[in-house]
Amino acid sequence: MIVFLCFYLPPALQPDFVEIPFFHIFVRECKKHHVDLSLAIGVAWAESEFKPYAVSSKGCRGVMQISPRTARHYGIYNLQKLFDPEANISIGIQHLKWCLEVCNGNEKKALLLYAGFSNPRDSSALRYLERVKLAKRRAAILIEKHLHTSLIVSVSPETLSPGEPFCVVLSLKNTTSMTCGNLTVTVLTNNVVVVDTSTNLYGKVKIYPPGSRLWGKDGIQVTSRYLVIEIWTEKWLYLQTGILKCVLRPVNTDSVVLYVRGNIGQLRPSYFFYCFPSWSPWVGQQRYFEKKIVVWVRKRETRKFLP
């Protein structure tokens, strides 16, 4: 049975995205199904510009613009599920793989099959192929940058039971000639206990409770408003991936909010890490990376007993 997808066509032709939404999902699914990562991301941008709630005139839905017919073919009958990026991208990449196999690896034919074009000379088909081509090229550049120079953060588990600890791991590869820098976790939520910390970088992990008096950048002494965990080093080797691992346990809270940062070239710790964790002056600059992480705690179940 041949299954067709239709596509959502925004007016812009030139891809200008600077980040790849749902990147970890694309990486996982492409690795699982042996599909070229930049191609899958290019298709997603050409189809919807990564919009999870995009709906075309023909009823195709989500990031990869999955049609109801294709969804049923892959076992999805509740169309609302197509608005879930994880489910949508998984189906889209599986279907893209199928199209490539049917077309014996011919990428152009596979893309036309994916989008449901029957006439390869149709102006819309040619425009679609060009959009994918440009987006794929753009994605390849961002993938290279992301895999080699961005701050990678993993949290396990992402949803907790009451009183359960969780582990957050920061990793950042030094692709510069500079040897100093830091990895920092700022905990905005009260009632969080530090269970354990470790690092592979030269230096000692420091823990600053709220109220700690610190000497920051430019010799300014400040008082930390929040719990801060930091490794600063002056011996960050070239091409070394620095790692900071923290095990935390929330107490009597329904969520934990973290701001995590990596900065290569930081000569000494900055007071922004301790006083203004929701904003930093270097965001978007080269070699400085910042992310916000929210970890949720399930509500404790209460059982009612009959008399």
C-alpha positions as CSV (number, residue, x, y, z in Angstrom):
1,M,0.0,0.0,0.0
2,I,1.4,3.4,-1.0
3,V,0.8,6.1,1.7
4,F,1.1,9.8,0.8
5,L,1.9,12.8,2.9
6,C,1.0,16.4,1.9
7,F,2.9,19.4,3.0
8,Y,2.4,22.8,4.6
9,L,3.9,25.6,2.4
10,P,4.8,28.8,4.3
11,P,5.5,31.8,2.1
12,A,9.3,32.0,2.8
13,L,11.6,29.9,0.7
14,Q,15.0,30.6,2.4
15,P,15.5,28.8,5.7
16,D,16.7,31.2,8.4
17,F,16.4,29.0,11.5
18,V,19.3,29.4,14.0
19,E,18.3,26.5,16.2
20,I,16.8,23.0,15.6
21,P,13.8,22.4,17.8
22,F,13.3,18.9,19.1
23,F,16.9,18.1,18.2
24,H,17.3,15.2,20.6
25,I,14.2,13.6,19.1
26,F,15.6,13.9,15.5
27,V,18.9,12.5,16.6
28,R,17.4,9.5,18.4
29,E,14.9,8.6,15.6
30,C,17.4,9.1,12.8
31,K,19.9,6.9,14.5
32,K,17.2,4.3,15.2
33,H,15.9,4.1,11.6
34,H,19.2,4.9,9.8
35,V,18.0,8.1,8.2
36,D,20.3,11.0,7.4
37,L,19.9,13.6,10.2
38,S,20.2,16.7,8.1
39,L,17.7,15.3,5.5
40,A,15.1,14.6,8.2
41,I,15.5,18.1,9.7
42,G,15.4,19.6,6.2
43,V,12.1,17.8,5.5
44,A,10.7,19.0,8.8
45,W,11.5,22.6,8.0
46,A,10.1,22.4,4.5
47,E,6.9,20.8,5.7
48,S,6.0,23.0,8.7
49,E,9.0,25.1,9.8
50,F,9.1,22.9,12.9
51,K,5.6,24.0,14.0
52,P,4.1,21.2,16.1
53,Y,0.5,22.5,15.6
54,A,0.7,23.2,11.8
55,V,-2.3,21.9,9.8
56,S,-2.4,22.0,6.0
57,S,-5.4,22.5,3.8
58,K,-5.5,18.7,3.3
59,G,-5.4,17.9,7.0
60,C,-1.7,17.0,7.4
61,R,-0.6,17.7,10.9
62,G,2.4,18.5,13.0
63,V,6.2,18.9,12.6
64,M,6.5,16.4,9.7
65,Q,3.0,17.1,8.4
66,I,1.6,13.6,8.8
67,S,-1.7,12.8,6.9
68,P,-4.5,10.9,8.7
69,R,-4.0,8.1,6.2
70,T,-0.3,7.8,7.0
71,A,-0.9,8.0,10.7
72,R,-3.3,5.0,10.5
73,H,-0.7,3.1,8.5
74,Y,1.7,3.5,11.4
75,G,-0.9,2.6,14.0
76,I,-2.0,6.1,15.1
77,Y,-5.8,6.6,15.0
78,N,-6.1,9.5,17.5
79,L,-5.2,12.5,15.3
80,Q,-4.5,14.7,18.3
81,K,-1.4,12.6,18.9
82,L,0.1,14.0,15.7
83,F,0.5,17.3,17.5
84,D,2.9,15.5,19.9
85,P,6.4,16.3,18.3
86,E,7.8,13.0,19.6
87,A,5.2,10.8,18.0
88,N,5.0,13.0,14.8
89,I,8.8,13.0,14.2
90,S,9.0,9.3,14.8
91,I,6.3,8.5,12.2
92,G,7.8,11.1,9.8
93,I,11.2,9.6,9.9
94,Q,9.9,6.0,9.6
95,H,7.9,7.1,6.5
96,L,10.9,9.0,5.1
97,K,12.9,5.8,5.4
98,W,10.2,3.8,3.6
99,C,10.1,6.4,0.8
100,L,13.9,6.1,0.4
101,E,13.7,2.3,0.3
102,V,10.9,2.3,-2.3
103,C,12.9,4.7,-4.5
104,N,16.1,2.7,-4.1
105,G,17.8,5.5,-2.2
106,N,17.0,8.2,-4.8
107,E,16.6,11.2,-2.6
108,K,14.7,13.4,-5.0
109,K,12.1,10.8,-5.9
110,A,11.8,9.9,-2.2
111,L,11.1,13.5,-1.2
112,L,8.4,13.8,-4.0
113,L,6.8,10.6,-2.7
114,Y,6.9,11.8,0.9
115,A,5.2,15.0,-0.1
116,G,2.7,13.3,-2.4
117,F,3.8,14.9,-5.7
118,S,3.0,12.8,-8.8
119,N,4.5,15.3,-11.3
120,P,8.2,16.1,-10.7
121,R,8.0,19.1,-13.1
122,D,5.2,20.7,-11.2
123,S,6.3,24.2,-9.9
124,S,5.2,23.4,-6.4
125,A,7.2,20.1,-6.4
126,L,10.3,22.0,-7.6
127,R,9.8,24.6,-5.0
128,Y,9.4,21.9,-2.3
129,L,12.7,20.2,-3.4
130,E,14.5,23.5,-3.3
131,R,13.2,24.2,0.2
132,V,14.4,20.8,1.5
133,K,17.7,21.3,-0.2
134,L,18.4,24.7,1.4
135,A,17.1,23.5,4.8
136,K,19.2,20.4,4.7
137,R,22.3,22.5,4.0
138,R,21.4,24.8,6.8
139,A,20.7,21.9,9.2
140,A,24.1,20.4,8.4
141,I,25.9,23.5,9.5
142,L,23.9,23.7,12.7
143,I,24.3,20.0,13.5
144,E,28.1,20.4,13.1
145,K,28.0,23.4,15.5
146,H,25.7,21.7,17.9
147,L,27.6,18.4,18.2
148,H,30.9,20.1,18.6
149,T,30.4,23.3,20.5
150,S,27.1,23.4,22.3
151,L,26.3,22.7,25.9
152,I,24.7,19.2,26.1
153,V,22.5,18.6,29.2
154,S,20.9,15.4,30.2
155,V,18.5,14.9,33.1
156,S,17.5,11.5,34.6
157,P,14.8,10.9,35.5
158,E,12.9,13.9,34.0
159,T,9.9,13.3,36.2
160,L,10.3,12.3,39.8
161,S,8.4,10.6,42.6
162,P,8.3,12.6,45.9
163,G,11.7,12.5,47.6
164,E,13.4,10.9,44.6
165,P,16.8,12.2,43.6
166,F,17.7,13.1,40.0
167,C,21.0,13.5,38.1
168,V,21.8,16.4,35.8
169,V,25.0,16.1,33.6
170,L,26.5,19.1,31.7
171,S,29.1,18.5,29.0
172,L,30.8,21.0,26.8
173,K,33.7,20.4,24.3
174,N,36.5,22.9,24.2
175,T,37.1,23.7,20.5
176,T,39.0,26.9,21.2
177,S,42.6,27.7,22.1
178,M,41.6,29.0,25.5
179,T,42.2,26.8,28.6
180,C,40.0,28.4,31.3
181,G,36.2,28.2,31.7
182,N,33.4,26.9,33.9
183,L,30.3,24.8,34.1
184,T,27.6,26.0,36.4
185,V,24.3,24.9,37.8
186,T,22.1,27.5,39.5
187,V,19.1,26.1,41.4
188,L,16.2,28.6,41.7
189,T,14.0,26.3,43.7
190,N,14.3,26.2,47.5
191,N,14.5,22.9,49.4
192,V,16.9,21.1,47.1
193,V,19.6,18.9,48.7
194,V,22.9,18.3,46.9
195,V,23.5,14.5,47.2
196,D,26.7,14.3,45.1
197,T,28.9,16.1,42.6
198,S,31.7,15.1,40.3
199,T,33.7,16.4,37.3
200,N,36.5,15.3,34.9
201,L,38.0,18.8,34.7
202,Y,41.0,20.0,36.7
203,G,39.8,21.7,39.8
204,K,37.3,21.2,42.6
205,V,33.5,21.4,42.4
206,K,32.3,24.2,44.6
207,I,28.9,24.4,46.2
208,Y,27.6,27.8,47.3
209,P,24.4,27.8,49.4
210,P,22.1,30.8,49.2
211,G,23.6,33.7,51.1
212,S,27.2,32.9,50.3
213,R,29.6,35.9,50.0
214,L,31.5,35.5,46.8
215,W,34.1,37.4,44.8
216,G,32.8,37.6,41.3
217,K,34.1,39.0,38.0
218,D,35.8,42.4,38.1
219,G,36.5,42.0,41.8
220,I,32.9,42.6,42.8
221,Q,31.8,40.9,46.1
222,V,28.3,39.7,46.0
223,T,25.8,37.6,48.0
224,S,24.5,34.5,46.2
225,R,20.7,34.5,46.0
226,Y,20.5,30.8,45.1
227,L,22.2,27.5,45.5
228,V,25.1,27.4,43.0
229,I,27.2,24.4,41.9
230,E,30.3,25.2,39.9
231,I,33.5,23.9,38.4
232,W,35.9,26.5,37.2
233,T,39.2,25.4,35.7
234,E,42.3,26.9,34.2
235,K,43.4,23.7,32.5
236,W,40.6,22.9,30.0
237,L,42.5,21.0,27.3
238,Y,41.9,21.5,23.6
239,L,39.1,19.1,22.4
240,Q,38.5,18.0,25.9
241,T,34.8,17.5,26.8
242,G,34.3,18.9,30.2
243,I,31.7,17.3,32.4
244,L,29.9,18.4,35.5
245,K,27.6,15.8,37.2
246,C,25.2,16.8,40.0
247,V,22.8,14.5,41.9
248,L,20.0,16.6,43.6
249,R,17.1,15.7,45.7
250,P,14.0,18.0,46.0
251,V,12.1,18.2,49.3
252,N,8.4,19.2,49.5
253,T,8.3,20.9,46.1
254,D,6.4,20.0,42.9
255,S,9.2,21.2,40.5
256,V,12.8,22.2,40.3
257,V,14.0,25.0,38.1
258,L,17.7,25.0,37.0
259,Y,19.8,27.4,34.9
260,V,22.8,25.6,33.6
261,R,25.7,27.3,31.9
262,G,28.9,26.6,30.1
263,N,31.5,29.2,29.3
264,I,35.0,28.7,27.8
265,G,37.3,31.6,28.2
266,Q,35.8,32.8,31.5
267,L,38.8,34.1,33.4
268,R,37.1,34.0,36.8
269,P,33.5,33.3,38.1
270,S,31.0,36.0,37.3
271,Y,28.5,37.5,39.7
272,F,25.8,37.1,37.1
273,F,25.8,33.4,37.9
274,Y,24.9,34.1,41.5
275,C,22.6,37.1,41.4
276,F,20.8,37.1,38.0
277,P,20.4,33.4,37.0
278,S,17.5,34.2,34.6
279,W,19.6,36.5,32.4
280,S,23.2,36.8,31.4
281,P,24.9,39.4,29.1
282,W,26.7,36.8,27.0
283,V,23.7,34.9,25.8
284,G,24.1,34.2,22.0
285,Q,27.8,35.0,22.0
286,Q,30.4,32.5,20.9
287,R,31.5,30.0,23.4
288,Y,28.8,30.9,26.0
289,F,25.9,28.6,26.4
290,E,22.9,28.7,28.7
291,K,19.8,26.6,29.2
292,K,16.8,26.5,31.5
293,I,15.8,23.1,32.8
294,V,12.6,22.2,34.7
295,V,12.2,18.9,36.5
296,W,8.7,17.9,37.7
297,V,7.8,16.0,40.8
298,R,4.7,13.8,40.8
299,K,2.1,14.6,43.4
300,R,2.0,12.1,46.2
301,E,-1.1,9.8,45.9
302,T,-3.5,9.9,48.9
303,R,-5.5,6.8,49.5
304,K,-9.0,6.9,51.0
305,F,-10.0,4.0,53.2
306,L,-13.6,3.0,53.6
307,P,-14.8,2.9,57.3
